[in-house]
Amino acid sequence: FYKTVINSQSGQPTREYLTVRTKSHPIWSESNFWKENLFISVIQQLEMSPQQICWDELSSDQLNELVGRVHTIVSAQLTTIAFNMSELGVSKEKILSFVYSMT
């Protein structure tokens, strides 16, 4: 997302991108923000195809398949959040610390 602004020096229209304006927001350095984001995104993905049978009633093969599905969802969401953290200027150390704490 961007908006067009007039450059004060050249008088020419330029694009001002939202990410440039929001990178300095302090929320990006809060690990609890990212943790909550991860939990919400995983829950949303799991709710897209709810489990109809109680976990205790599943066969071993069904259970293994379902656990693998959950691991895939968590891994995909964690990867997406790590990418977003990087795009928003979070340090590599904070990103790695977050990822390790969630695995």
Rosetta silent file (secondary structure, phi, psi, omega in degrees, C-alpha in Angstrom):
SEQUENCE: FYKTVINSQSGQPTREYLTVRTKSHPIWSESNFWKENLFISVIQQLEMSPQQICWDELSSDQLNELVGRVHTIVSAQLTTIAFNMSELGVSKEKILSFVYSMT
SCORE:     score description
SCORE:     0.000 S_00000001
   1 L     0.000  143.490  178.860    0.000    0.000    0.000 S_00000001
   2 E  -152.525  165.317  170.134    1.198    3.492   -0.753 S_00000001
   3 E  -130.431  152.678  179.312    0.052    7.025   -1.184 S_00000001
   4 E   -89.972  128.261  178.486    1.312    9.593   -3.643 S_00000001
   5 E  -127.788  159.135  178.096    2.958   12.643   -2.070 S_00000001
   6 E   -92.265  123.780  178.148    4.723   15.640   -3.536 S_00000001
   7 L   -65.159  126.678 -175.331    8.461   15.649   -2.881 S_00000001
   8 L   -67.722  -25.451 -178.779    9.252   18.888   -1.048 S_00000001
   9 L   -88.013  -44.232 -175.613   12.608   19.327   -2.806 S_00000001
  10 L   -96.690  -18.118 -176.692   11.787   18.381   -6.395 S_00000001
  11 L    75.613    4.005 -178.908    8.060   19.101   -6.454 S_00000001
  12 L   -91.093  147.506  176.210    7.573   15.742   -8.199 S_00000001
  13 E   -70.533  137.225  176.840    5.038   13.152   -7.057 S_00000001
  14 E  -134.254  162.946  178.861    6.554   10.165   -5.273 S_00000001
  15 E   -95.443  132.418  174.763    5.157    7.067   -3.617 S_00000001
  16 E  -111.849  112.124 -175.223    5.225    6.787    0.154 S_00000001
  17 E   -85.950  143.956 -177.679    4.825    3.130    1.144 S_00000001
  18 H   -58.542  -40.606 -178.037    3.021    2.114    4.307 S_00000001
  19 H   -62.198  -32.465  178.498    5.817   -0.214    5.436 S_00000001
  20 H   -65.231  -38.458 -178.595    8.299    2.661    5.455 S_00000001
  21 H   -76.517  -27.284 -174.022    6.032    4.605    7.803 S_00000001
  22 H  -100.255  -10.227 -178.045    5.259    1.680   10.089 S_00000001
  23 L   -57.789  -30.046 -176.334    8.690    0.023   10.433 S_00000001
  24 L   -87.077    3.842 -178.941    9.568    2.164   13.425 S_00000001
  25 L   -66.624  134.614 -176.487    6.456    1.187   15.392 S_00000001
  26 H   -67.017  -17.928 -178.642    7.426   -0.240   18.806 S_00000001
  27 H   -61.481  -30.180 -176.388    4.921   -3.126   18.573 S_00000001
  28 H   -65.270  -23.087 -179.450    7.254   -5.000   16.201 S_00000001
  29 H   -91.176    0.903 -179.937    9.822   -5.463   18.978 S_00000001
  30 L   -89.951  112.776 -178.672    7.264   -7.015   21.354 S_00000001
  31 H   -64.063  -30.778  178.776    7.601  -10.805   21.387 S_00000001
  32 H   -64.747  -32.932  176.302    4.117  -11.141   22.907 S_00000001
  33 H   -61.019  -47.508 -177.734    2.633   -9.467   19.820 S_00000001
  34 H   -69.931  -36.941  178.501    4.238  -12.060   17.554 S_00000001
  35 H   -62.607  -47.178  179.008    3.381  -14.939   19.892 S_00000001
  36 H   -62.677  -39.924  177.814   -0.288  -13.926   19.939 S_00000001
  37 H   -60.492  -42.465  178.429   -0.198  -13.504   16.162 S_00000001
  38 H   -62.845  -49.073 -178.575    1.157  -17.045   15.807 S_00000001
  39 H   -60.537  -44.305  179.837   -1.480  -18.558   18.082 S_00000001
  40 H   -63.083  -44.742 -177.420   -4.319  -16.739   16.317 S_00000001
  41 H   -67.965  -36.295  177.155   -3.116  -17.718   12.841 S_00000001
  42 H   -66.624  -45.709  179.081   -2.659  -21.381   13.813 S_00000001
  43 H   -59.799  -43.558  178.939   -6.120  -21.514   15.389 S_00000001
  44 H   -60.249  -42.270  178.930   -7.651  -19.914   12.287 S_00000001
  45 H   -65.173  -42.526  179.508   -5.988  -22.498   10.051 S_00000001
  46 H   -65.412  -35.624 -179.550   -7.119  -25.385   12.263 S_00000001
  47 H   -71.369  -16.004  179.393  -10.679  -24.066   12.332 S_00000001
  48 L   -68.619  -25.310  175.664  -10.806  -24.132    8.526 S_00000001
  49 L  -141.762   80.758 -174.879  -11.105  -27.923    8.670 S_00000001
  50 L   -65.000  149.104  178.392  -12.319  -28.913   12.130 S_00000001
  51 L   -80.711  125.736 -175.872  -11.745  -32.395   13.485 S_00000001
  52 L   -87.730  -19.470 -177.040  -15.035  -34.280   13.753 S_00000001
  53 L  -113.621  142.771  176.931  -13.744  -37.113   15.948 S_00000001
  54 L   -61.997  140.947 -178.330  -12.222  -36.829   19.397 S_00000001
  55 H   -54.977  -35.234 -178.421   -8.447  -37.336   19.330 S_00000001
  56 H   -66.298  -20.586 -176.694   -8.821  -40.240   21.782 S_00000001
  57 H   -95.520   -0.715 -177.679  -10.989  -42.117   19.256 S_00000001
  58 L   -81.260  147.630  172.673   -8.542  -41.897   16.350 S_00000001
  59 L   -71.300  168.063 -179.871   -6.535  -44.859   15.103 S_00000001
  60 H   -59.123  -43.369  179.217   -2.760  -44.641   15.291 S_00000001
  61 H   -64.772  -43.439  178.603   -2.516  -43.817   11.576 S_00000001
  62 H   -63.274  -40.599  179.738   -5.215  -41.147   11.811 S_00000001
  63 H   -64.584  -45.236  178.312   -3.533  -39.635   14.849 S_00000001
  64 H   -60.833  -40.163  178.773   -0.143  -39.536   13.126 S_00000001
  65 H   -64.792  -43.011 -178.954   -1.702  -37.873   10.098 S_00000001
  66 H   -68.177  -40.564  177.419   -3.463  -35.261   12.221 S_00000001
  67 H   -63.633  -41.201  176.727   -0.359  -34.505   14.279 S_00000001
  68 H   -61.255  -39.166  178.275    1.607  -34.086   11.044 S_00000001
  69 H   -63.488  -43.568  179.015   -1.040  -31.670    9.781 S_00000001
  70 H   -63.600  -43.504  179.196   -0.807  -29.590   12.949 S_00000001
  71 H   -61.724  -39.892  178.817    3.004  -29.516   12.713 S_00000001
  72 H   -63.927  -42.778  179.452    2.781  -28.399    9.080 S_00000001
  73 H   -63.468  -47.162 -179.442    0.378  -25.591    9.976 S_00000001
  74 H   -62.169  -44.441  179.639    2.523  -24.366   12.869 S_00000001
  75 H   -61.197  -44.713 -179.684    5.677  -24.512   10.744 S_00000001
  76 H   -64.523  -43.291 -179.460    4.057  -22.599    7.869 S_00000001
  77 H   -67.980  -39.740  178.972    2.640  -19.910   10.148 S_00000001
  78 H   -64.926  -39.572  176.915    5.924  -19.540   12.039 S_00000001
  79 H   -62.927  -43.716  178.924    7.809  -19.170    8.756 S_00000001
  80 H   -62.398  -43.252 -179.838    5.366  -16.490    7.593 S_00000001
  81 H   -66.434  -40.389  177.688    5.681  -14.579   10.858 S_00000001
  82 H   -61.232  -40.782  176.805    9.491  -14.761   10.744 S_00000001
  83 H   -62.733  -45.911  179.305    9.383  -13.332    7.216 S_00000001
  84 H   -61.935  -40.117  177.743    7.032  -10.551    8.314 S_00000001
  85 H   -59.304  -44.433  179.359    9.287   -9.755   11.263 S_00000001
  86 H   -62.720  -44.847  179.675   12.233   -9.423    8.885 S_00000001
  87 H   -62.642  -27.776 -178.457   10.261   -7.207    6.498 S_00000001
  88 L   -95.204   11.628  171.487    9.316   -4.935    9.407 S_00000001
  89 L    85.722   12.962  177.085   12.919   -4.458   10.474 S_00000001
  90 L   -70.112  139.722 -176.486   13.090   -6.790   13.468 S_00000001
  91 L   -64.716  152.384  179.453   16.684   -7.817   14.143 S_00000001
  92 H   -58.511  -38.471 -179.566   17.890  -11.254   13.080 S_00000001
  93 H   -62.934  -43.327  179.162   18.688  -12.069   16.715 S_00000001
  94 H   -67.510  -37.471  178.399   15.126  -11.299   17.856 S_00000001
  95 H   -64.135  -48.928 -179.798   13.667  -13.304   14.992 S_00000001
  96 H   -61.970  -41.606  178.660   15.828  -16.335   15.774 S_00000001
  97 H   -61.222  -42.839  178.978   15.059  -16.036   19.482 S_00000001
  98 H   -63.708  -48.375 -178.368   11.343  -15.936   18.742 S_00000001
  99 H   -60.723  -45.588 -179.825   11.457  -18.896   16.363 S_00000001
 100 H   -64.392  -34.986 -179.388   13.497  -21.005   18.807 S_00000001
 101 H   -72.335  -20.546 -178.798   11.166  -20.152   21.672 S_00000001
 102 H   -95.938   -6.410 -178.725    8.153  -21.281   19.633 S_00000001
 103 L  -104.304    0.000    0.000    9.627  -24.615   18.509 S_00000001
